Amino acid sequence: MDTLISLGIALAIVFFVVLPIVAAAVKIVQEYERGVIFRLGRLEGAKGPGLFFIIPFIDRMWKIDLRTVTMDIPPQEVITRDNVTVKVNAVVYFRVIDPSMAVTKVVDFIRATSWIAQTTLRSVLGQSDLDTLLSERDAINLRLQKIIDEQTEPWGVKVSVVEVKDVELPQSMQRAMARQAEAEREKRAKVIHAEGEFQASKQLAEAAAIIASQPTTLQLRYLQTLTEISAEKNSTIIFPVPIDLLEGFKRVVETAASTREPTPLG
């Protein structure tokens, strides 16, 4: 009986004492994670991935995810260099490259990166005018990425991409830009029309010069016009008469009038 009681006490000790200690000593870290170990408050380094052991009640471990984090920057009101108030939001892609620094150099590296990104966004866009913000988005993105990455580097955080997503303009500015775009389209249309008229006038001048040098081409043009008119079902046909024929007819009439004898008076 005493043996059974002793065995039960031993099993209870193993179950309630030994097993929790062993479970606390065994740690499993995934491939995309690292375990930062502190021993009596002193940094021992990062371990993983896989299975390893720590000393219970002496070692303390922090798990750090090494995957890329996608963080949205909430809309920020920005006054551009040309005094236009816009709302801008962005997205930041970053990841931890040094788990030990991410734990020891900053309290919360995700929150700290978010605040740095917001302040940098307002600062950089405030130094740009509206046209630059709308037309040179790639250059602004690169500048934001470089500045934010330089500030997060001491924390072991690498900022890989910063993208400005939306730029919300005031209604008055949207209407002004729409009028400007419409004026630009009208300007291009008038320029294209003027260029077409200029080219047409040059072609007509060249055609007139050819016809003046070769009068027979005018007769051929008359015949072509007659062919085109006859192909249409028109009730009225206008026949073009060459001016040369009219001049010949005029000379015949004048000659006949000059040779006519005057009628004697009674």
Summary of the structure (lengths in Angstrom):
residues: 266
radius of gyration: 46.0
end to end distance: 182.9
largest distance: 182.9
contacts: 646
relative contact order: 0.07
helix: 56%
strand: 24%
